[in-house]
Amino acid sequence: MRFVDLTRLLLLAACAASCANASATLKILVDSSTAMPMARIEDAQVVGGIHRDLGIELARELGEPAQFLVMPRKRIPVALERGDGDLACHFLPEWLPGDFGWTEPFMPNALVLLSDARTAPVEQLQDLRGQPIGTVLGFAYPDVERELGADFVRDDAGDASQNLLKFGVGRSRHVLTGEVFWSYQQRIGGIALRAHEPLVVRRYKAACAVSRKGRFQVAAINRAIRQIQKDHRLAAMYDKYR
């Protein structure tokens, strides 16, 4: 009887370890409002884009499969703090305040202002004091807020694509958007736009926010990032969508 009980316990322990390993994943949180080329989201699943490519490569370096969890932007900080996800990428600390760690910055982009070609070119943000500027709901624009203060008049759209669509049909004369997103839209010709040369508000490299309750330390993720950069895999991800 004792032998049977011991065997049963060993089998249960082995099963528990096997099940734990089977469910071990790198949980990557993705903002549900993200658009291509950063992410293609269909039925709450990340099926393409830089976020997916990057997540798969990071997971490979860390020795785990990638799992993508799509949620509204405002839920991401809470999920990270609770340990419901391991990381969320393409953010800056000032965009995503909370109690979590940060990787080194490595994802190049820029915040740009687009102005309708039928209006006078904008040479500086100060020219738009008190004028509506197309923005994305839930997004922070600290550089513009510092520059314009109370004269920053947001005109929120649900996501980056809707923001550009409003601009394309003339509902917005000026919009803030990401350079990577804007360049991709120009390449695919998805939205017909007549705009002046973009005004670069700020160039930056974004990073990944890392949960303090997740399975991976910032140092381990940084090592994975450096290897992806060294092997030119990161550059290849961006080149694929240019």
C-alpha positions in Angstrom: 0.0 0.0 0.0 2.8 2.4 0.9 4.6 1.6 -2.4 1.4 2.3 -4.3 0.8 5.6 -2.5 4.4 6.7 -3.1 4.2 5.8 -6.8 1.0 7.8 -7.0 2.5 10.8 -5.4 5.5 10.7 -7.7 3.2 10.5 -10.7 1.2 13.4 -9.5 4.3 15.5 -8.9 5.6 14.6 -12.4 2.3 15.6 -13.9 2.2 18.9 -12.0 5.7 19.8 -13.2 4.8 18.8 -16.8 1.6 20.8 -16.7 3.4 23.8 -15.3 6.0 23.7 -18.0 3.3 23.3 -20.7 1.6 26.5 -19.4 4.8 28.5 -19.0 4.7 31.3 -21.6 6.1 34.8 -22.1 2.9 36.8 -21.6 3.0 39.9 -23.8 0.3 42.6 -23.3 -0.8 44.5 -26.4 -2.9 47.7 -26.5 -6.2 46.8 -28.3 -6.1 50.1 -30.2 -2.7 49.3 -31.9 -2.7 49.4 -35.7 -0.3 48.1 -38.4 2.5 47.9 -38.8 2.8 47.6 -35.0 0.1 45.0 -34.7 -2.7 43.4 -36.7 -5.4 42.4 -34.3 -8.3 40.1 -35.4 -10.9 38.7 -32.9 -8.7 39.9 -30.0 -5.7 38.0 -31.3 -2.4 39.5 -32.5 -2.0 37.9 -35.9 0.7 40.1 -37.4 2.9 43.1 -37.1 6.0 44.2 -35.3 4.6 43.4 -31.8 4.1 39.8 -32.9 7.4 39.4 -34.6 9.2 40.9 -31.7 7.3 38.9 -29.1 8.1 35.6 -30.9 11.8 36.5 -31.1 12.0 37.5 -27.4 10.2 34.4 -26.4 12.6 32.3 -28.5 15.6 33.9 -26.8 14.0 33.3 -23.3 13.2 29.7 -24.1 9.4 30.0 -23.8 6.5 30.3 -26.3 4.9 33.7 -26.7 1.4 34.4 -25.6 -0.2 37.7 -26.6 -2.9 39.2 -24.4 -4.9 42.1 -26.0 -6.5 44.6 -23.7 -7.4 48.3 -23.6 -4.4 50.6 -23.0 -5.7 51.8 -19.6 -5.7 48.2 -18.3 -2.1 47.5 -19.1 -0.5 49.1 -16.1 -2.8 47.3 -13.7 -2.2 44.0 -15.4 1.6 44.4 -15.2 1.4 45.4 -11.5 -0.7 42.3 -10.8 1.6 40.0 -12.7 -1.1 39.1 -15.3 1.4 39.7 -18.0 5.2 39.7 -18.2 5.8 42.8 -20.4 4.3 45.4 -22.7 6.4 47.0 -25.4 6.6 50.2 -27.4 6.1 52.5 -24.4 7.9 55.2 -22.6 7.8 55.6 -18.8 6.0 58.9 -19.1 3.2 57.3 -21.2 2.7 54.3 -18.8 3.2 55.2 -15.2 3.2 52.4 -12.7 5.2 50.1 -10.4 7.2 48.1 -13.0 10.6 47.9 -14.5 11.8 49.1 -17.9 14.1 47.6 -20.5 16.7 49.7 -22.3 15.1 51.7 -25.1 15.4 50.0 -28.5 12.3 50.6 -30.7 12.8 53.6 -33.0 9.9 55.9 -33.8 8.9 59.6 -33.7 5.8 61.6 -32.8 4.9 63.7 -35.8 2.3 66.4 -36.6 0.5 66.2 -39.9 -1.2 69.2 -41.3 -3.7 69.4 -44.2 -2.0 70.6 -47.4 -4.8 73.1 -47.9 -3.7 75.0 -44.7 -0.6 76.9 -44.1 2.4 74.8 -43.1 2.9 74.6 -39.3 6.5 75.5 -38.3 6.1 75.0 -34.6 3.6 73.6 -32.1 3.0 77.1 -30.8 1.2 77.9 -34.1 -1.6 75.6 -33.0 -2.5 77.1 -29.6 -6.3 76.7 -29.1 -6.8 74.7 -32.3 -8.1 71.1 -32.3 -5.5 68.5 -32.9 -6.3 64.9 -33.8 -5.3 62.5 -31.1 -6.0 59.0 -29.9 -8.1 58.3 -26.9 -6.0 57.1 -23.9 -2.7 58.2 -25.5 -0.5 60.6 -23.6 1.2 63.5 -25.4 3.5 64.9 -22.7 5.7 66.9 -25.2 2.7 68.7 -26.6 1.2 69.2 -23.2 4.4 70.8 -22.0 4.5 73.0 -25.1 0.9 74.1 -25.3 -0.4 73.6 -21.7 -4.1 74.5 -21.4 -4.1 75.5 -25.1 -3.6 71.9 -26.2 -7.1 71.0 -27.6 -7.4 67.3 -28.1 -9.8 65.8 -30.7 -9.8 62.1 -29.7 -10.3 59.2 -32.1 -10.7 55.6 -31.1 -7.3 54.5 -32.6 -4.5 55.6 -34.9 -6.4 54.5 -38.0 -9.5 56.4 -37.1 -7.4 59.4 -36.4 -5.9 59.4 -39.9 -9.3 58.7 -41.4 -10.7 61.8 -39.8 -7.8 63.7 -41.2 -8.3 62.2 -44.7 -11.9 63.3 -44.9 -11.2 66.8 -43.7 -12.7 66.5 -40.2 -9.3 67.2 -38.7 -6.8 69.7 -40.1 -4.0 68.6 -37.8 -3.2 65.2 -36.3 -0.5 63.7 -34.1 0.6 60.3 -35.1 3.6 57.9 -35.1 6.1 58.2 -37.9 6.3 54.4 -38.3 2.5 54.2 -38.6 2.4 57.2 -41.0 5.2 55.7 -43.3 3.4 52.4 -43.4 0.1 54.0 -44.4 1.9 55.9 -47.2 3.5 52.7 -48.5 0.3 50.7 -48.6 -1.8 53.6 -49.8 -4.5 52.7 -47.3 -5.7 56.2 -46.5 -5.7 59.0 -49.1 -4.1 62.0 -47.5 -3.0 65.4 -48.6 -0.5 66.7 -46.1 2.5 68.9 -45.7 5.8 67.4 -44.8 5.4 66.1 -41.2 6.6 68.3 -38.3 8.7 66.1 -36.0 7.7 66.7 -32.5 10.1 64.2 -30.9 12.2 61.3 -32.0 12.6 58.6 -29.4 13.3 54.9 -28.8 10.6 53.1 -27.0 11.1 50.3 -24.5 9.2 47.4 -22.8 7.6 47.8 -19.4 8.4 44.6 -17.3 6.2 43.3 -14.5 7.9 42.9 -11.1 5.6 39.9 -10.5 6.3 38.2 -13.9 8.6 35.3 -14.6 11.4 37.2 -16.3 13.7 39.9 -14.9 14.6 43.1 -16.8 18.2 41.9 -17.2 17.1 38.7 -18.9 14.9 40.6 -21.3 17.6 43.1 -22.0 20.0 40.3 -22.9 17.3 38.9 -25.3 16.9 42.4 -26.9 20.6 42.8 -27.4 20.9 39.4 -29.1 18.0 40.3 -31.4 19.7 43.6 -32.3 23.1 41.9 -32.7 21.6 39.4 -35.2 19.9 42.2 -37.1 16.5 40.6 -36.5 15.1 43.8 -35.0 16.1 45.8 -38.1 14.6 43.1 -40.3 11.3 43.4 -38.5 11.0 47.1 -39.3 12.3 46.7 -42.8 9.6 44.2 -43.5 7.0 46.9 -43.1 8.8 49.9 -44.8 
